[in-house]
Amino acid sequence: MASKADVTTYTVKEAMAAKVGDHIEIAIEADDGTKLKLKGTAEQLDALVGDLEVILDGDDASAEAAE
């Protein structure tokens, strides 16, 4: 992966996903109007979904503990 100096951070305005042939595409529009398209295999995106689930489950646990 690129170093932090080589990375631009965008805030997502809208995102969509679709299966195209043998890969999955995620189209993203950022708040500043920048448009990106990410292509990945099902395995790559499944790993990403797993990471996101861990993060979101952790956020849910933190919110419940605060109540």
mmCIF file of the N, C-alpha and C atoms, coordinates in Angstrom:
data_MODEL
# 
_entry.id   MODEL 
# 
loop_
_atom_site.group_PDB 
_atom_site.id 
_atom_site.type_symbol 
_atom_site.label_atom_id 
_atom_site.label_alt_id 
_atom_site.label_comp_id 
_atom_site.label_asym_id 
_atom_site.label_entity_id 
_atom_site.label_seq_id 
_atom_site.pdbx_PDB_ins_code 
_atom_site.Cartn_x 
_atom_site.Cartn_y 
_atom_site.Cartn_z 
_atom_site.occupancy 
_atom_site.B_iso_or_equiv 
_atom_site.pdbx_formal_charge 
_atom_site.auth_seq_id 
_atom_site.auth_comp_id 
_atom_site.auth_asym_id 
_atom_site.auth_atom_id 
_atom_site.pdbx_PDB_model_num 
ATOM 1   N N  . MET A 1 1  ? 0.841   -1.177  0.000   1.00 0.00 ? 1  MET A N  1 
ATOM 2   C CA . MET A 1 1  ? 0.000   0.000   0.000   1.00 0.00 ? 1  MET A CA 1 
ATOM 3   C C  . MET A 1 1  ? 0.889   1.245   0.000   1.00 0.00 ? 1  MET A C  1 
ATOM 4   N N  . ALA A 1 2  ? 0.373   2.330   -0.518  1.00 0.00 ? 2  ALA A N  1 
ATOM 5   C CA . ALA A 1 2  ? 1.131   3.579   -0.601  1.00 0.00 ? 2  ALA A CA 1 
ATOM 6   C C  . ALA A 1 2  ? 1.359   4.161   0.789   1.00 0.00 ? 2  ALA A C  1 
ATOM 7   N N  . SER A 1 3  ? 2.400   4.989   0.900   1.00 0.00 ? 3  SER A N  1 
ATOM 8   C CA . SER A 1 3  ? 2.655   5.655   2.175   1.00 0.00 ? 3  SER A CA 1 
ATOM 9   C C  . SER A 1 3  ? 1.582   6.707   2.423   1.00 0.00 ? 3  SER A C  1 
ATOM 10  N N  . LYS A 1 4  ? 1.460   7.137   3.673   1.00 0.00 ? 4  LYS A N  1 
ATOM 11  C CA . LYS A 1 4  ? 0.448   8.142   4.019   1.00 0.00 ? 4  LYS A CA 1 
ATOM 12  C C  . LYS A 1 4  ? 0.596   9.405   3.178   1.00 0.00 ? 4  LYS A C  1 
ATOM 13  N N  . ALA A 1 5  ? 1.809   9.758   2.823   1.00 0.00 ? 5  ALA A N  1 
ATOM 14  C CA . ALA A 1 5  ? 2.045   10.961  2.028   1.00 0.00 ? 5  ALA A CA 1 
ATOM 15  C C  . ALA A 1 5  ? 1.453   10.840  0.633   1.00 0.00 ? 5  ALA A C  1 
ATOM 16  N N  . ASP A 1 6  ? 1.237   9.612   0.157   1.00 0.00 ? 6  ASP A N  1 
ATOM 17  C CA . ASP A 1 6  ? 0.730   9.385   -1.188  1.00 0.00 ? 6  ASP A CA 1 
ATOM 18  C C  . ASP A 1 6  ? -0.778  9.167   -1.237  1.00 0.00 ? 6  ASP A C  1 
ATOM 19  N N  . VAL A 1 7  ? -1.460  9.309   -0.101  1.00 0.00 ? 7  VAL A N  1 
ATOM 20  C CA . VAL A 1 7  ? -2.876  8.978   -0.021  1.00 0.00 ? 7  VAL A CA 1 
ATOM 21  C C  . VAL A 1 7  ? -3.720  10.234  0.137   1.00 0.00 ? 7  VAL A C  1 
ATOM 22  N N  . THR A 1 8  ? -4.797  10.335  -0.637  1.00 0.00 ? 8  THR A N  1 
ATOM 23  C CA . THR A 1 8  ? -5.758  11.421  -0.506  1.00 0.00 ? 8  THR A CA 1 
ATOM 24  C C  . THR A 1 8  ? -7.004  10.864  0.152   1.00 0.00 ? 8  THR A C  1 
ATOM 25  N N  . THR A 1 9  ? -7.523  11.569  1.143   1.00 0.00 ? 9  THR A N  1 
ATOM 26  C CA . THR A 1 9  ? -8.729  11.136  1.837   1.00 0.00 ? 9  THR A CA 1 
ATOM 27  C C  . THR A 1 9  ? -9.934  11.886  1.279   1.00 0.00 ? 9  THR A C  1 
ATOM 28  N N  . TYR A 1 10 ? -10.982 11.138  0.962   1.00 0.00 ? 10 TYR A N  1 
ATOM 29  C CA . TYR A 1 10 ? -12.226 11.709  0.460   1.00 0.00 ? 10 TYR A CA 1 
ATOM 30  C C  . TYR A 1 10 ? -13.361 11.324  1.398   1.00 0.00 ? 10 TYR A C  1 
ATOM 31  N N  . THR A 1 11 ? -14.353 12.190  1.522   1.00 0.00 ? 11 THR A N  1 
ATOM 32  C CA . THR A 1 11 ? -15.566 11.873  2.267   1.00 0.00 ? 11 THR A CA 1 
ATOM 33  C C  . THR A 1 11 ? -16.612 11.403  1.266   1.00 0.00 ? 11 THR A C  1 
ATOM 34  N N  . VAL A 1 12 ? -17.168 10.221  1.506   1.00 0.00 ? 12 VAL A N  1 
ATOM 35  C CA . VAL A 1 12 ? -18.120 9.626   0.571   1.00 0.00 ? 12 VAL A CA 1 
ATOM 36  C C  . VAL A 1 12 ? -19.448 10.380  0.605   1.00 0.00 ? 12 VAL A C  1 
ATOM 37  N N  . LYS A 1 13 ? -19.907 10.762  -0.573  1.00 0.00 ? 13 LYS A N  1 
ATOM 38  C CA . LYS A 1 13 ? -21.234 11.363  -0.731  1.00 0.00 ? 13 LYS A CA 1 
ATOM 39  C C  . LYS A 1 13 ? -22.222 10.276  -1.121  1.00 0.00 ? 13 LYS A C  1 
ATOM 40  N N  . GLU A 1 14 ? -21.798 9.401   -2.042  1.00 0.00 ? 14 GLU A N  1 
ATOM 41  C CA . GLU A 1 14 ? -22.658 8.336   -2.546  1.00 0.00 ? 14 GLU A CA 1 
ATOM 42  C C  . GLU A 1 14 ? -21.785 7.180   -3.011  1.00 0.00 ? 14 GLU A C  1 
ATOM 43  N N  . ALA A 1 15 ? -22.278 5.956   -2.824  1.00 0.00 ? 15 ALA A N  1 
ATOM 44  C CA . ALA A 1 15 ? -21.530 4.784   -3.279  1.00 0.00 ? 15 ALA A CA 1 
ATOM 45  C C  . ALA A 1 15 ? -22.505 3.727   -3.773  1.00 0.00 ? 15 ALA A C  1 
ATOM 46  N N  . MET A 1 16 ? -22.115 3.017   -4.809  1.00 0.00 ? 16 MET A N  1 
ATOM 47  C CA . MET A 1 16 ? -22.921 1.942   -5.382  1.00 0.00 ? 16 MET A CA 1 
ATOM 48  C C  . MET A 1 16 ? -21.990 0.808   -5.777  1.00 0.00 ? 16 MET A C  1 
ATOM 49  N N  . ALA A 1 17 ? -22.523 -0.416  -5.796  1.00 0.00 ? 17 ALA A N  1 
ATOM 50  C CA . ALA A 1 17 ? -21.725 -1.570  -6.206  1.00 0.00 ? 17 ALA A CA 1 
ATOM 51  C C  . ALA A 1 17 ? -22.489 -2.389  -7.230  1.00 0.00 ? 17 ALA A C  1 
ATOM 52  N N  . ALA A 1 18 ? -21.747 -3.036  -8.118  1.00 0.00 ? 18 ALA A N  1 
ATOM 53  C CA . ALA A 1 18 ? -22.364 -3.892  -9.134  1.00 0.00 ? 18 ALA A CA 1 
ATOM 54  C C  . ALA A 1 18 ? -21.379 -4.988  -9.534  1.00 0.00 ? 18 ALA A C  1 
ATOM 55  N N  . LYS A 1 19 ? -21.922 -6.149  -9.880  1.00 0.00 ? 19 LYS A N  1 
ATOM 56  C CA . LYS A 1 19 ? -21.092 -7.231  -10.411 1.00 0.00 ? 19 LYS A CA 1 
ATOM 57  C C  . LYS A 1 19 ? -20.995 -7.030  -11.923 1.00 0.00 ? 19 LYS A C  1 
ATOM 58  N N  . VAL A 1 20 ? -19.768 -7.014  -12.434 1.00 0.00 ? 20 VAL A N  1 
ATOM 59  C CA . VAL A 1 20 ? -19.516 -6.802  -13.857 1.00 0.00 ? 20 VAL A CA 1 
ATOM 60  C C  . VAL A 1 20 ? -18.589 -7.914  -14.320 1.00 0.00 ? 20 VAL A C  1 
ATOM 61  N N  . GLY A 1 21 ? -19.134 -8.861  -15.043 1.00 0.00 ? 21 GLY A N  1 
ATOM 62  C CA . GLY A 1 21 ? -18.319 -9.979  -15.513 1.00 0.00 ? 21 GLY A CA 1 
ATOM 63  C C  . GLY A 1 21 ? -17.773 -10.772 -14.349 1.00 0.00 ? 21 GLY A C  1 
ATOM 64  N N  . ASP A 1 22 ? -16.450 -10.888 -14.276 1.00 0.00 ? 22 ASP A N  1 
ATOM 65  C CA . ASP A 1 22 ? -15.816 -11.691 -13.236 1.00 0.00 ? 22 ASP A CA 1 
ATOM 66  C C  . ASP A 1 22 ? -15.340 -10.873 -12.036 1.00 0.00 ? 22 ASP A C  1 
ATOM 67  N N  . HIS A 1 23 ? -15.730 -9.602  -11.966 1.00 0.00 ? 23 HIS A N  1 
ATOM 68  C CA . HIS A 1 23 ? -15.295 -8.764  -10.849 1.00 0.00 ? 23 HIS A CA 1 
ATOM 69  C C  . HIS A 1 23 ? -16.464 -7.915  -10.336 1.00 0.00 ? 23 HIS A C  1 
ATOM 70  N N  . ILE A 1 24 ? -16.207 -7.211  -9.255  1.00 0.00 ? 24 ILE A N  1 
ATOM 71  C CA . ILE A 1 24 ? -17.201 -6.315  -8.674  1.00 0.00 ? 24 ILE A CA 1 
ATOM 72  C C  . ILE A 1 24 ? -16.651 -4.898  -8.765  1.00 0.00 ? 24 ILE A C  1 
ATOM 73  N N  . GLU A 1 25 ? -17.504 -3.948  -9.115  1.00 0.00 ? 25 GLU A N  1 
ATOM 74  C CA . GLU A 1 25 ? -17.103 -2.548  -9.198  1.00 0.00 ? 25 GLU A CA 1 
ATOM 75  C C  . GLU A 1 25 ? -17.861 -1.750  -8.145  1.00 0.00 ? 25 GLU A C  1 
ATOM 76  N N  . ILE A 1 26 ? -17.148 -0.863  -7.477  1.00 0.00 ? 26 ILE A N  1 
ATOM 77  C CA . ILE A 1 26 ? -17.752 0.056   -6.529  1.00 0.00 ? 26 ILE A CA 1 
ATOM 78  C C  . ILE A 1 26 ? -17.522 1.460   -7.077  1.00 0.00 ? 26 ILE A C  1 
ATOM 79  N N  . ALA A 1 27 ? -18.608 2.170   -7.347  1.00 0.00 ? 27 ALA A N  1 
ATOM 80  C CA . ALA A 1 27 ? -18.519 3.548   -7.836  1.00 0.00 ? 27 ALA A CA 1 
ATOM 81  C C  . ALA A 1 27 ? -18.775 4.470   -6.655  1.00 0.00 ? 27 ALA A C  1 
ATOM 82  N N  . ILE A 1 28 ? -17.890 5.452   -6.478  1.00 0.00 ? 28 ILE A N  1 
ATOM 83  C CA . ILE A 1 28 ? -17.979 6.360   -5.348  1.00 0.00 ? 28 ILE A CA 1 
ATOM 84  C C  . ILE A 1 28 ? -17.911 7.794   -5.853  1.00 0.00 ? 28 ILE A C  1 
ATOM 85  N N  . GLU A 1 29 ? -18.787 8.626   -5.307  1.00 0.00 ? 29 GLU A N  1 
ATOM 86  C CA . GLU A 1 29 ? -18.689 10.069  -5.532  1.00 0.00 ? 29 GLU A CA 1 
ATOM 87  C C  . GLU A 1 29 ? -18.374 10.705  -4.187  1.00 0.00 ? 29 GLU A C  1 
ATOM 88  N N  . ALA A 1 30 ? -17.342 11.529  -4.155  1.00 0.00 ? 30 ALA A N  1 
ATOM 89  C CA . ALA A 1 30 ? -16.940 12.206  -2.925  1.00 0.00 ? 30 ALA A CA 1 
ATOM 90  C C  . ALA A 1 30 ? -17.672 13.541  -2.801  1.00 0.00 ? 30 ALA A C  1 
ATOM 91  N N  . ASP A 1 31 ? -17.656 14.096  -1.600  1.00 0.00 ? 31 ASP A N  1 
ATOM 92  C CA . ASP A 1 31 ? -18.303 15.387  -1.357  1.00 0.00 ? 31 ASP A CA 1 
ATOM 93  C C  . ASP A 1 31 ? -17.794 16.483  -2.278  1.00 0.00 ? 31 ASP A C  1 
ATOM 94  N N  . ASP A 1 32 ? -16.516 16.411  -2.665  1.00 0.00 ? 32 ASP A N  1 
ATOM 95  C CA . ASP A 1 32 ? -15.944 17.455  -3.523  1.00 0.00 ? 32 ASP A CA 1 
ATOM 96  C C  . ASP A 1 32 ? -16.211 17.215  -5.008  1.00 0.00 ? 32 ASP A C  1 
ATOM 97  N N  . GLY A 1 33 ? -16.992 16.167  -5.329  1.00 0.00 ? 33 GLY A N  1 
ATOM 98  C CA . GLY A 1 33 ? -17.321 15.864  -6.718  1.00 0.00 ? 33 GLY A CA 1 
ATOM 99  C C  . GLY A 1 33 ? -16.389 14.859  -7.375  1.00 0.00 ? 33 GLY A C  1 
ATOM 100 N N  . THR A 1 34 ? -15.313 14.488  -6.729  1.00 0.00 ? 34 THR A N  1 
ATOM 101 C CA . THR A 1 34 ? -14.398 13.488  -7.272  1.00 0.00 ? 34 THR A CA 1 
ATOM 102 C C  . THR A 1 34 ? -15.130 12.167  -7.417  1.00 0.00 ? 34 THR A C  1 
ATOM 103 N N  . LYS A 1 35 ? -14.950 11.516  -8.556  1.00 0.00 ? 35 LYS A N  1 
ATOM 104 C CA . LYS A 1 35 ? -15.589 10.224  -8.805  1.00 0.00 ? 35 LYS A CA 1 
ATOM 105 C C  . LYS A 1 35 ? -14.516 9.161   -8.955  1.00 0.00 ? 35 LYS A C  1 
ATOM 106 N N  . LEU A 1 36 ? -14.721 8.046   -8.261  1.00 0.00 ? 36 LEU A N  1 
ATOM 107 C CA . LEU A 1 36 ? -13.776 6.936   -8.294  1.00 0.00 ? 36 LEU A CA 1 
ATOM 108 C C  . LEU A 1 36 ? -14.513 5.663   -8.658  1.00 0.00 ? 36 LEU A C  1 
ATOM 109 N N  . LYS A 1 37 ? -13.817 4.745   -9.280  1.00 0.00 ? 37 LYS A N  1 
ATOM 110 C CA . LYS A 1 37 ? -14.363 3.412   -9.513  1.00 0.00 ? 37 LYS A CA 1 
ATOM 111 C C  . LYS A 1 37 ? -13.316 2.414   -9.062  1.00 0.00 ? 37 LYS A C  1 
ATOM 112 N N  . LEU A 1 38 ? -13.702 1.539   -8.153  1.00 0.00 ? 38 LEU A N  1 
ATOM 113 C CA . LEU A 1 38 ? -12.823 0.503   -7.651  1.00 0.00 ? 38 LEU A CA 1 
ATOM 114 C C  . LEU A 1 38 ? -13.251 -0.828  -8.248  1.00 0.00 ? 38 LEU A C  1 
ATOM 115 N N  . LYS A 1 39 ? -12.294 -1.616  -8.698  1.00 0.00 ? 39 LYS A N  1 
ATOM 116 C CA . LYS A 1 39 ? -12.575 -2.949  -9.214  1.00 0.00 ? 39 LYS A CA 1 
ATOM 117 C C  . LYS A 1 39 ? -11.866 -3.953  -8.332  1.00 0.00 ? 39 LYS A C  1 
ATOM 118 N N  . GLY A 1 40 ? -12.559 -5.032  -7.977  1.00 0.00 ? 40 GLY A N  1 
ATOM 119 C CA . GLY A 1 40 ? -11.930 -6.055  -7.164  1.00 0.00 ? 40 GLY A CA 1 
ATOM 120 C C  . GLY A 1 40 ? -12.590 -7.394  -7.355  1.00 0.00 ? 40 GLY A C  1 
ATOM 121 N N  . THR A 1 41 ? -11.878 -8.425  -6.940  1.00 0.00 ? 41 THR A N  1 
ATOM 122 C CA . THR A 1 41 ? -12.458 -9.763  -7.000  1.00 0.00 ? 41 THR A CA 1 
ATOM 123 C C  . THR A 1 41 ? -13.426 -9.927  -5.830  1.00 0.00 ? 41 THR A C  1 
ATOM 124 N N  . ALA A 1 42 ? -14.265 -10.926 -5.935  1.00 0.00 ? 42 ALA A N  1 
ATOM 125 C CA . ALA A 1 42 ? -15.194 -11.216 -4.846  1.00 0.00 ? 42 ALA A CA 1 
ATOM 126 C C  . ALA A 1 42 ? -14.419 -11.497 -3.560  1.00 0.00 ? 42 ALA A C  1 
ATOM 127 N N  . GLU A 1 43 ? -13.295 -12.173 -3.659  1.00 0.00 ? 43 GLU A N  1 
ATOM 128 C CA . GLU A 1 43 ? -12.488 -12.497 -2.480  1.00 0.00 ? 43 GLU A CA 1 
ATOM 129 C C  . GLU A 1 43 ? -11.919 -11.238 -1.822  1.00 0.00 ? 43 GLU A C  1 
ATOM 130 N N  . GLN A 1 44 ? -11.440 -10.301 -2.631  1.00 0.00 ? 44 GLN A N  1 
ATOM 131 C CA . GLN A 1 44 ? -10.901 -9.061  -2.084  1.00 0.00 ? 44 GLN A CA 1 
ATOM 132 C C  . GLN A 1 44 ? -11.980 -8.272  -1.360  1.00 0.00 ? 44 GLN A C  1 
ATOM 133 N N  . LEU A 1 45 ? -13.134 -8.164  -1.980  1.00 0.00 ? 45 LEU A N  1 
ATOM 134 C CA . LEU A 1 45 ? -14.203 -7.376  -1.380  1.00 0.00 ? 45 LEU A CA 1 
ATOM 135 C C  . LEU A 1 45 ? -14.835 -8.093  -0.202  1.00 0.00 ? 45 LEU A C  1 
ATOM 136 N N  . ASP A 1 46 ? -14.829 -9.431  -0.211  1.00 0.00 ? 46 ASP A N  1 
ATOM 137 C CA . ASP A 1 46 ? -15.313 -10.185 0.938   1.00 0.00 ? 46 ASP A CA 1 
ATOM 138 C C  . ASP A 1 46 ? -14.425 -9.909  2.150   1.00 0.00 ? 46 ASP A C  1 
ATOM 139 N N  . ALA A 1 47 ? -13.127 -9.834  1.940   1.00 0.00 ? 47 ALA A N  1 
ATOM 140 C CA . ALA A 1 47 ? -12.199 -9.507  3.029   1.00 0.00 ? 47 ALA A CA 1 
ATOM 141 C C  . ALA A 1 47 ? -12.464 -8.094  3.547   1.00 0.00 ? 47 ALA A C  1 
ATOM 142 N N  . LEU A 1 48 ? -12.739 -7.161  2.636   1.00 0.00 ? 48 LEU A N  1 
ATOM 143 C CA . LEU A 1 48 ? -13.056 -5.789  3.029   1.00 0.00 ? 48 LEU A CA 1 
ATOM 144 C C  . LEU A 1 48 ? -14.336 -5.748  3.858   1.00 0.00 ? 48 LEU A C  1 
ATOM 145 N N  . VAL A 1 49 ? -15.354 -6.479  3.424   1.00 0.00 ? 49 VAL A N  1 
ATOM 146 C CA . VAL A 1 49 ? -16.612 -6.542  4.168   1.00 0.00 ? 49 VAL A CA 1 
ATOM 147 C C  . VAL A 1 49 ? -16.369 -7.098  5.568   1.00 0.00 ? 49 VAL A C  1 
ATOM 148 N N  . GLY A 1 50 ? -15.529 -8.114  5.668   1.00 0.00 ? 50 GLY A N  1 
ATOM 149 C CA . GLY A 1 50 ? -15.188 -8.674  6.978   1.00 0.00 ? 50 GLY A CA 1 
ATOM 150 C C  . GLY A 1 50 ? -14.553 -7.633  7.882   1.00 0.00 ? 50 GLY A C  1 
ATOM 151 N N  . ASP A 1 51 ? -13.629 -6.852  7.339   1.00 0.00 ? 51 ASP A N  1 
ATOM 152 C CA . ASP A 1 51 ? -12.997 -5.783  8.119   1.00 0.00 ? 51 ASP A CA 1 
ATOM 153 C C  . ASP A 1 51 ? -14.031 -4.760  8.578   1.00 0.00 ? 51 ASP A C  1 
ATOM 154 N N  . LEU A 1 52 ? -14.932 -4.374  7.680   1.00 0.00 ? 52 LEU A N  1 
ATOM 155 C CA . LEU A 1 52 ? -15.960 -3.385  8.025   1.00 0.00 ? 52 LEU A CA 1 
ATOM 156 C C  . LEU A 1 52 ? -16.906 -3.915  9.097   1.00 0.00 ? 52 LEU A C  1 
ATOM 157 N N  . GLU A 1 53 ? -17.258 -5.194  9.016   1.00 0.00 ? 53 GLU A N  1 
ATOM 158 C CA . GLU A 1 53 ? -18.142 -5.782  10.030  1.00 0.00 ? 53 GLU A CA 1 
ATOM 159 C C  . GLU A 1 53 ? -17.488 -5.743  11.407  1.00 0.00 ? 53 GLU A C  1 
ATOM 160 N N  . VAL A 1 54 ? -16.202 -6.034  11.488  1.00 0.00 ? 54 VAL A N  1 
ATOM 161 C CA . VAL A 1 54 ? -15.489 -5.984  12.765  1.00 0.00 ? 54 VAL A CA 1 
ATOM 162 C C  . VAL A 1 54 ? -15.520 -4.559  13.322  1.00 0.00 ? 54 VAL A C  1 
ATOM 163 N N  . ILE A 1 55 ? -15.271 -3.586  12.469  1.00 0.00 ? 55 ILE A N  1 
ATOM 164 C CA . ILE A 1 55 ? -15.278 -2.180  12.892  1.00 0.00 ? 55 ILE A CA 1 
ATOM 165 C C  . ILE A 1 55 ? -16.665 -1.781  13.375  1.00 0.00 ? 55 ILE A C  1 
ATOM 166 N N  . LEU A 1 56 ? -17.696 -2.097  12.593  1.00 0.00 ? 56 LEU A N  1 
ATOM 167 C CA . LEU A 1 56 ? -19.055 -1.703  12.961  1.00 0.00 ? 56 LEU A CA 1 
ATOM 168 C C  . LEU A 1 56 ? -19.542 -2.436  14.199  1.00 0.00 ? 56 LEU A C  1 
ATOM 169 N N  . ASP A 1 57 ? -19.193 -3.694  14.346  1.00 0.00 ? 57 ASP A N  1 
ATOM 170 C CA . ASP A 1 57 ? -19.562 -4.438  15.556  1.00 0.00 ? 57 ASP A CA 1 
ATOM 171 C C  . ASP A 1 57 ? -18.891 -3.821  16.775  1.00 0.00 ? 57 ASP A C  1 
ATOM 172 N N  . GLY A 1 58 ? -17.663 -3.377  16.627  1.00 0.00 ? 58 GLY A N  1 
ATOM 173 C CA . GLY A 1 58 ? -16.950 -2.712  17.724  1.00 0.00 ? 58 GLY A CA 1 
ATOM 174 C C  . GLY A 1 58 ? -17.618 -1.401  18.096  1.00 0.00 ? 58 GLY A C  1 
ATOM 175 N N  . ASP A 1 59 ? -18.079 -0.644  17.090  1.00 0.00 ? 59 ASP A N  1 
ATOM 176 C CA . ASP A 1 59 ? -18.780 0.611   17.344  1.00 0.00 ? 59 ASP A CA 1 
ATOM 177 C C  . ASP A 1 59 ? -20.094 0.347   18.082  1.00 0.00 ? 59 ASP A C  1 
ATOM 178 N N  . ASP A 1 60 ? -20.821 -0.720  17.686  1.00 0.00 ? 60 ASP A N  1 
ATOM 179 C CA . ASP A 1 60 ? -22.071 -1.078  18.340  1.00 0.00 ? 60 ASP A CA 1 
ATOM 180 C C  . ASP A 1 60 ? -21.830 -1.440  19.804  1.00 0.00 ? 60 ASP A C  1 
ATOM 181 N N  . ALA A 1 61 ? -20.778 -2.208  20.060  1.00 0.00 ? 61 ALA A N  1 
ATOM 182 C CA . ALA A 1 61 ? -20.454 -2.616  21.430  1.00 0.00 ? 61 ALA A CA 1 
ATOM 183 C C  . ALA A 1 61 ? -20.093 -1.405  22.284  1.00 0.00 ? 61 ALA A C  1 
ATOM 184 N N  . SER A 1 62 ? -19.353 -0.460  21.704  1.00 0.00 ? 62 SER A N  1 
ATOM 185 C CA . SER A 1 62 ? -18.984 0.760   22.432  1.00 0.00 ? 62 SER A CA 1 
ATOM 186 C C  . SER A 1 62 ? -20.213 1.599   22.746  1.00 0.00 ? 62 SER A C  1 
ATOM 187 N N  . ALA A 1 63 ? -21.145 1.688   21.807  1.00 0.00 ? 63 ALA A N  1 
ATOM 188 C CA . ALA A 1 63 ? -22.358 2.482   22.017  1.00 0.00 ? 63 ALA A CA 1 
ATOM 189 C C  . ALA A 1 63 ? -23.227 1.843   23.101  1.00 0.00 ? 63 ALA A C  1 
ATOM 190 N N  . GLU A 1 64 ? -23.329 0.509   23.095  1.00 0.00 ? 64 GLU A N  1 
ATOM 191 C CA . GLU A 1 64 ? -24.128 -0.174  24.105  1.00 0.00 ? 64 GLU A CA 1 
ATOM 192 C C  . GLU A 1 64 ? -23.502 -0.030  25.479  1.00 0.00 ? 64 GLU A C  1 
ATOM 193 N N  . ALA A 1 65 ? -22.194 -0.045  25.564  1.00 0.00 ? 65 ALA A N  1 
ATOM 194 C CA . ALA A 1 65 ? -21.507 0.087   26.851  1.00 0.00 ? 65 ALA A CA 1 
ATOM 195 C C  . ALA A 1 65 ? -21.703 1.497   27.420  1.00 0.00 ? 65 ALA A C  1 
ATOM 196 N N  . ALA A 1 66 ? -21.855 2.481   26.536  1.00 0.00 ? 66 ALA A N  1 
ATOM 197 C CA . ALA A 1 66 ? -22.023 3.869   26.978  1.00 0.00 ? 66 ALA A CA 1 
ATOM 198 C C  . ALA A 1 66 ? -23.430 4.144   27.501  1.00 0.00 ? 66 ALA A C  1 
ATOM 199 N N  . GLU A 1 67 ? -24.379 3.265   27.185  1.00 0.00 ? 67 GLU A N  1 
ATOM 200 C CA . GLU A 1 67 ? -25.780 3.508   27.602  1.00 0.00 ? 67 GLU A CA 1 
ATOM 201 C C  . GLU A 1 67 ? -26.038 3.189   29.011  1.00 0.00 ? 67 GLU A C  1 
# 
